[in-house]
Amino acid sequence: MSTGQLVMENPGPRARCPVQEQRARWERKRACTARELLETERRYQEQLGLVATYFLGILRAKGTLRPPERQALFGPWELIYGASQELLPYLEGGHWGQGLEGFCPHLELYTQFAANAERSQTTLQEQLKKSKRFRRFVRLQEGRPEFGGLQLQDLLPLPLQRLQQYENLVVALAENTSPNSPDHQQLTRAARLISETAQRVHTIGQKQKNDQHLRRVQALLSGRQAKGLTSGRWFLRQGWLLVVPPRGEPRPRMFFLFSDVLVLAKPRPPLHLLQSGTFLCRAVYPMAQCQLQRVFGHSGGPCGGLLSVSNKMGVLGQVGEAEHMPQIPMPPFISLAWTLFLGIGPASLRERNWVFGFISGSHMSPERPPWEQQGLEL
């Protein structure tokens, strides 16, 4: 028998099996994910218990807040705490599938908590502002060493943050569990339900942020065309643009881009008696009827460019995007890009390839064009 045959029949210690190596990697990832899920659940339950004990329990006992205010502030906090108390023993015993499958009926509590999140923050700020007794109580509780310097407003979003962790960890746990494992189906089902809940919570959060933007924009706008303008649409962004008329000098205007309309607004005079810092709505352009044409330049170029906005009624105006436009003394501002969207609602937005830039910066006031803030005049 040759040496080569001996080697084939008696493989050395360095011979590797790809399937076994892959299974070993999955098992290591599964063990690491399971350990992280267990450790973070312990910490999460501890923080839930601190709020339930030192805030909810004492507030209920002392009557510092009335029940409706307490419910508005904390929502289903105690029920979420109870769900975590049910889950943790299963995780500690290594019964991942059984524990997470039993936890899934409690996911509706997280949806309710998300729906109440904006009201919770509003209630907290109102009570801190108007109730000296509540303000003193919160300060006293936050100073306890158990909270490690965390404030109540930092702890209130905790369940929503934990839901995102649940999604990441449980999905990873299910993906790294062998299909032959007895809890594979339970983990897969739990991962799907948790992901669906996380998506619903994300949608609720998006709608709440959009409502905040709409209220802010509605407060900034005045004029006959601005009445009821922001209801039922999605805010995308706002910024200063130079509108180039057929004759005369370019004029700075504030544009508000929504899911279905583009709003052009003129700034009120700084010395206006009642409405200084707001904008007069001058035009509302339905995006489905608007078209863009590039006149010259490019949004990514060093000199910017000029875009023409038109609809069925004709050319509405030309919009400049440049660090230096022809015959216009422009300072070196930060150029950002706007993407125009067509369609109704964020789920059905259709993106156009044309973009036009606006001149803005995080340090600049939205009430005045950036060139005025730096002492320049057009």
Order of alpha helices (4+ residues) and beta strands (2+ residues): alpha-alpha-alpha-alpha-alpha-alpha-alpha-alpha-alpha-alpha-alpha-alpha-beta-beta-beta-beta-beta-beta-beta-beta-beta-beta-alpha
